[in-house]
Amino acid sequence: MATASTSSGFVSNGAGAFPFTIAADLNGDGNADLLSDGATNVRVSLMNGTTVSSSGFVSNGGGAYDLVAASDSSADGNDDLKLNGATQTRLNLMNGVTSTAQAFVSNGGGAFPLPTLPNLPN
């Protein structure tokens, strides 16, 4: 039996500049947070139900990297960002709206990009 929604809300997409891309838990609170890939940044919106509790931006290399997935790579309970570039895959370790570290891994000159699968299993 399906349950009816008890509340709804709206989150700005910056007049279309930041379309919704992926939902992930970036601060380990058990709530899905919203990630939106823009032309020069990824917009991070930490959610508490239908309300944005905090927001910020993480660079996507001026558009050189496309957000493709989020999962916990460091076993800290926070999902981390995975972005594909022309020759490298970028990993941003996240703590809420803050990227605490980043690393780059060769993707074989674009021959082996990370697949676009939101919320890869940990």
Sine and cosine of phi, psi and omega as CSV:
sin_phi,cos_phi,sin_psi,cos_psi,sin_omega,cos_omega
0.00,0.00,0.79,-0.61,0.01,-1.00
-0.98,0.22,0.56,-0.83,0.05,-1.00
-0.98,-0.22,0.58,-0.81,0.01,-1.00
-0.98,0.22,0.56,-0.83,0.09,-1.00
-0.91,0.41,0.69,-0.72,-0.01,-1.00
-0.98,-0.18,-0.22,0.98,0.05,-1.00
-0.41,-0.91,0.35,-0.94,0.05,-1.00
-0.54,-0.84,0.31,-0.95,0.00,-1.00
-0.37,-0.93,0.09,-1.00,-0.01,-1.00
-0.78,-0.62,0.64,-0.77,0.06,-1.00
-0.86,-0.51,0.78,-0.62,-0.02,-1.00
-0.88,0.47,0.63,-0.78,0.11,-0.99
-0.95,-0.32,0.37,0.93,0.04,-1.00
0.89,0.45,0.69,0.72,-0.02,-1.00
0.83,0.56,0.61,0.79,0.05,-1.00
1.00,-0.03,-0.09,1.00,-0.03,-1.00
-0.95,0.31,-0.39,0.92,-0.02,-1.00
-0.76,-0.65,0.97,0.22,0.02,-1.00
-0.93,0.37,0.59,-0.81,0.02,-1.00
-0.84,0.55,0.70,-0.71,-0.02,-1.00
-0.86,-0.51,-0.80,0.60,-0.11,-0.99
-0.56,-0.83,0.54,-0.84,0.18,-0.98
-0.96,-0.27,0.72,-0.69,-0.01,-1.00
-0.39,-0.92,0.36,-0.93,0.03,-1.00
-0.99,-0.11,0.99,-0.12,-0.10,-0.99
-1.00,0.05,-0.21,0.98,-0.02,-1.00
-0.83,-0.55,0.17,0.98,0.11,-0.99
0.93,0.36,0.37,0.93,-0.02,-1.00
-1.00,-0.05,0.01,1.00,0.00,-1.00
1.00,0.06,-0.07,1.00,0.03,-1.00
-0.98,-0.18,0.63,-0.77,0.07,-1.00
-0.95,0.32,0.77,-0.63,0.06,-1.00
-0.97,-0.24,0.37,-0.93,-0.08,-1.00
-0.97,-0.24,0.72,-0.70,0.07,-1.00
-0.89,-0.46,0.75,-0.66,-0.04,-1.00
-0.77,-0.64,0.86,-0.50,-0.05,-1.00
-1.00,0.05,0.90,-0.43,0.02,-1.00
-0.97,-0.24,-0.13,-0.99,-0.06,-1.00
-0.92,0.40,-0.58,0.81,-0.04,-1.00
-0.79,-0.61,-0.18,0.98,-0.04,-1.00
-0.56,-0.83,0.32,-0.95,0.20,-0.98
-0.98,-0.21,0.80,-0.59,0.03,-1.00
-1.00,0.01,0.77,-0.63,0.00,-1.00
-0.94,-0.35,0.83,-0.55,0.05,-1.00
-0.86,-0.52,0.95,-0.32,0.06,-1.00
-0.98,0.20,0.77,-0.64,-0.13,-0.99
-0.94,-0.35,0.56,-0.83,0.17,-0.99
-0.78,-0.62,1.00,0.02,-0.14,-0.99
0.95,0.32,-0.86,-0.52,0.00,-1.00
-0.98,-0.17,0.18,0.98,-0.06,-1.00
-0.92,-0.38,0.70,-0.71,0.11,-0.99
-0.97,0.23,0.87,-0.49,-0.01,-1.00
-1.00,-0.02,-0.42,0.91,0.02,-1.00
-0.27,-0.96,0.48,-0.88,0.06,-1.00
-0.57,-0.82,0.35,-0.94,0.00,-1.00
-0.21,-0.98,-0.09,-1.00,-0.06,-1.00
-0.74,-0.67,0.58,-0.81,0.11,-0.99
-0.84,-0.54,0.74,-0.67,-0.03,-1.00
-0.89,0.45,0.63,-0.77,0.15,-0.99
-0.93,-0.37,0.49,0.87,0.03,-1.00
0.93,0.37,0.58,0.82,-0.01,-1.00
0.91,0.42,0.49,0.87,0.00,-1.00
1.00,-0.06,0.01,1.00,0.00,-1.00
-0.96,0.29,-0.32,0.95,-0.01,-1.00
-0.83,-0.56,0.72,-0.69,0.02,-1.00
-0.97,-0.23,0.76,-0.65,0.06,-1.00
-0.92,0.38,0.83,-0.56,-0.03,-1.00
-0.83,-0.55,-0.36,0.93,-0.06,-1.00
-0.30,-0.95,0.26,-0.96,0.11,-0.99
-0.55,-0.84,0.76,-0.65,0.08,-1.00
-0.31,-0.95,0.27,-0.96,-0.05,-1.00
-0.99,0.17,0.97,-0.24,-0.02,-1.00
-1.00,-0.03,-0.29,0.96,-0.11,-0.99
-0.92,-0.39,0.12,0.99,0.04,-1.00
0.84,0.54,0.55,0.83,0.03,-1.00
-0.98,-0.22,0.03,1.00,0.00,-1.00
1.00,0.00,-0.07,1.00,0.03,-1.00
-0.94,-0.33,0.75,-0.66,0.08,-1.00
-0.93,0.36,0.55,-0.84,-0.03,-1.00
-0.90,-0.44,0.39,-0.92,-0.09,-1.00
-1.00,-0.01,0.65,-0.76,0.11,-0.99
-0.86,-0.51,0.80,-0.60,-0.05,-1.00
-0.76,-0.65,0.68,-0.73,0.04,-1.00
-1.00,-0.10,0.68,-0.73,0.14,-0.99
-0.85,-0.52,-0.04,-1.00,-0.05,-1.00
-0.90,0.43,-0.59,0.81,-0.04,-1.00
-0.79,-0.61,-0.14,0.99,-0.05,-1.00
-0.65,-0.76,0.41,-0.91,0.19,-0.98
-0.97,-0.25,0.73,-0.68,-0.05,-1.00
-0.96,-0.28,0.68,-0.73,0.05,-1.00
-0.87,-0.50,0.82,-0.57,0.09,-1.00
-0.92,-0.39,0.89,-0.46,0.10,-1.00
-0.98,0.20,0.76,-0.65,-0.14,-0.99
-0.91,-0.41,0.55,-0.84,0.20,-0.98
-0.71,-0.70,1.00,0.01,-0.10,-0.99
0.95,0.32,-0.79,-0.61,-0.02,-1.00
-1.00,0.03,0.03,1.00,-0.07,-1.00
-0.97,-0.26,0.76,-0.64,0.15,-0.99
-0.99,0.11,0.90,-0.44,-0.07,-1.00
-1.00,0.03,-0.36,0.93,0.03,-1.00
-0.27,-0.96,0.36,-0.93,0.08,-1.00
-0.62,-0.78,0.45,-0.89,0.02,-1.00
-0.60,-0.80,0.39,-0.92,0.01,-1.00
-0.82,-0.58,0.69,-0.72,0.01,-1.00
-0.81,-0.59,0.72,-0.69,0.02,-1.00
-0.87,0.49,0.66,-0.75,0.09,-1.00
-0.92,-0.39,0.47,0.88,0.05,-1.00
0.92,0.39,0.62,0.78,0.00,-1.00
0.92,0.40,0.50,0.87,0.01,-1.00
1.00,-0.07,-0.07,1.00,-0.02,-1.00
-0.96,0.27,-0.40,0.92,-0.05,-1.00
-0.76,-0.65,0.88,0.48,0.02,-1.00
-0.95,0.31,0.41,-0.91,0.10,-0.99
-0.91,0.42,0.74,-0.68,0.00,-1.00
-0.91,0.40,0.50,-0.87,0.01,-1.00
-0.99,0.14,1.00,0.03,0.02,-1.00
-0.74,-0.68,0.97,-0.23,0.00,-1.00
-0.87,0.49,0.60,-0.80,0.11,-0.99
0.82,0.57,0.83,0.55,0.07,-1.00
-0.85,0.53,0.57,-0.82,0.01,-1.00
-0.89,0.45,0.53,-0.85,-0.01,-1.00
-0.95,0.31,0.00,0.00,0.00,0.00
